[in-house]
Amino acid sequence: MDQIETFLSANHYAVAGASTNRDKYGNKVLRCYQQNNKQVTPINPRAETIEGLPCVSSVADLDDNVESLSIITPPKITTEVVKSAIVKGIKNIWMQPGAESDEAVALCKENGINVIADGSCLLVVLHYHEH
């Protein structure tokens, strides 16, 4: 199984950088999971719900059954998110294009996390479409 298949074989996902703004990728990635009937939790410290889903304010607040994490944050923030994900025991991390940082990718590799940070876009892989 390749890295993307492994990431997508999870039962529960989370989106770091989830946005209430439907024009932003942090919202589109969340809706993409919904379109594909995936169980997903948005992470946003300033919102209570996004797209009808209850938010948590940080990776640390996620349920323990979350296995795969999409990150749509600025690279400096991505590194902090990855550090939290390591502590939480997240197995798979997908950094959306633009979110990658060398430090974050290195941390994933050092900690045995399946990391996708090669410019692949979840929206393309899962055939996201605007409604």
C-alpha positions in Angstrom: 0.0 0.0 0.0 1.4 3.4 -0.9 1.6 6.5 1.3 -1.7 8.0 0.1 -3.6 4.7 0.3 -2.3 4.2 3.9 -3.4 7.7 4.8 -6.9 7.2 3.3 -7.3 3.8 5.0 -8.0 5.5 8.4 -11.3 5.5 10.0 -11.2 9.0 11.4 -9.5 12.1 10.1 -8.8 15.7 11.3 -8.0 18.9 9.5 -5.6 21.3 11.1 -6.2 24.8 9.8 -9.9 24.1 9.1 -11.6 27.4 8.1 -15.1 28.8 8.3 -14.4 30.6 4.9 -15.6 28.4 2.1 -13.0 29.9 -0.3 -10.1 28.7 1.7 -8.4 25.3 1.3 -8.9 24.7 5.1 -12.6 24.6 4.4 -12.4 22.8 1.0 -10.3 19.9 2.4 -12.9 19.5 5.2 -15.8 19.4 2.7 -13.8 17.0 0.6 -13.7 14.5 3.5 -17.5 15.0 3.9 -18.1 14.5 0.2 -16.3 11.1 0.5 -18.3 10.1 3.6 -15.2 10.2 5.9 -15.5 10.8 9.6 -13.6 14.1 10.1 -12.9 16.6 12.9 -12.0 20.2 12.2 -9.3 21.9 14.3 -9.8 25.6 14.8 -9.3 27.4 18.1 -11.7 30.2 17.1 -14.7 28.3 15.8 -17.3 26.2 17.5 -18.5 24.4 14.4 -17.4 24.3 10.7 -19.7 22.9 8.0 -21.9 21.5 10.8 -19.1 19.6 12.5 -18.0 20.4 16.1 -14.5 21.8 16.2 -11.7 21.1 18.6 -9.2 23.8 19.4 -6.0 21.8 19.0 -4.5 18.4 18.0 -4.3 17.5 21.7 -8.1 17.7 21.9 -8.7 15.2 19.2 -10.3 11.8 19.9 -7.7 9.0 20.3 -9.1 7.3 17.2 -8.0 9.9 14.8 -5.3 8.3 12.6 -4.8 10.7 9.7 -4.3 14.5 9.9 -4.5 17.0 7.0 -2.5 20.1 7.7 -3.4 23.4 5.9 -1.4 25.9 7.9 1.6 28.2 7.3 4.9 26.2 7.5 5.9 27.7 10.8 2.6 26.5 12.3 2.9 23.1 10.6 6.0 22.3 12.6 4.1 22.9 15.8 1.1 20.9 14.6 3.4 18.0 13.8 5.0 18.1 17.3 1.5 17.9 18.8 0.5 15.1 16.4 3.6 13.1 17.5 2.6 13.4 21.1 -1.0 12.4 20.2 0.1 9.3 18.3 -1.2 10.3 14.9 0.0 7.8 12.3 -0.4 9.7 9.0 0.1 13.3 8.1 -0.7 15.0 4.8 0.7 18.5 4.4 -1.3 20.3 1.7 0.8 22.2 -0.9 2.1 25.3 0.8 2.0 23.9 4.3 5.2 21.9 4.1 8.3 22.7 6.1 11.5 20.7 6.0 11.6 20.6 9.8 8.0 19.2 10.0 8.7 16.6 7.3 12.0 15.6 9.1 10.1 15.3 12.4 7.5 13.0 10.8 10.2 10.7 9.3 12.2 10.6 12.6 9.0 9.5 14.4 7.9 6.9 11.9 4.9 8.8 10.7 3.6 8.2 7.2 4.1 11.7 5.7 2.8 13.1 2.4 4.5 16.4 1.6 5.4 16.1 -2.1 2.9 18.6 -3.5 0.1 16.0 -3.7 -3.3 17.5 -3.1 -6.1 15.7 -1.2 -8.6 17.6 -3.3 -7.3 16.1 -6.5 -6.9 12.6 -5.1 -10.4 12.5 -3.7 -12.0 14.3 -6.7 -13.3 17.3 -4.7 -16.0 19.3 -6.4 -17.7 22.5 -5.6 -21.4 22.3 -5.0 
